C-alpha cells in the first residue's frame, strides 16, 4: 500500500481523522492534534479559537477541512 511507504502521509491521515472527530463533537483540541490544526490554519481568528477551545462555526470547520485536503494533495 502507498500509505505504508510514506510515513508522513500515514501520520497526516491519523491526525486528520482525529481532528475531524474532535471538530464534529465540538471538543477542544490539545497536544499533537492542536499543533496539527494550527499548522494548517492560516486565519488568526480561527487559530485563536482553536487555542482557546472556543466553538467553531460550520464555515470555519469547512475551512479547516478544505485546508487539510489541499495539504494532503501535496504529500
N, C-alpha and C positions, 0 to 999 in steps of 0.2 A: 504494500500500500504506500501511497505517496506520503501520507502523514508520518509514517514511521521513519521515512528518510529525512524528514525535515522537523527536527525537534522544536524549532521556533514556531512553526505552524501548529504543531500539537499543543504547545503551551498557549498560543493565541486562542485556539479553539476552546480549550478548557476554561480559560479566563473569560472569554466571550460568553460562554454558556452560563457561568456563574454570575456574571454581570447582568445578563438578560433576566435571569431568575430573580435576582435581587430587585431589579427595576420593576418587574411585573408585580412583585409583592410590596412595593414601596418601602423596602428595607434600606436602612443606611448602609453605606459601603465602608469597608475597613481593609487595612493591610494591602495585600497584592491586588485585590480587585479594585480598590480605590485608586491605587497608583496606575493600574492599567487603564481605568476610565479617564483619569486626568491626562494620561499621555495621548489619548485620542481626542479629547475635547479642546477646541480652540476658542471657545466662548468663555470669558471671565465670569459672567453671571452664572452659567451652568456649572462651571468649575467650583465656584463658591458654594453653590447649593449642594454639590456632591460632598465637599469637605465638611459642611455643617450638618449634613443629613436631612436637609430640608426636602420636602416632596417636590418632584419634578412634574411639569405638565406633560401631557401626552405628546405635544410638539417637541419638547426638549428630549424626551425619551426617544422619539423618532430621529432627532438629530444625532444623538449618540449612536443609535443603531446604524444610521447611514455612514457615519464616520468610521465605524468599525468595519463595515462592509468594504469601504474604499481601502482601508488598511489591509484587510485580508487579501484583496486583489493584488496588492504589491508583494505579498510574501511568496 
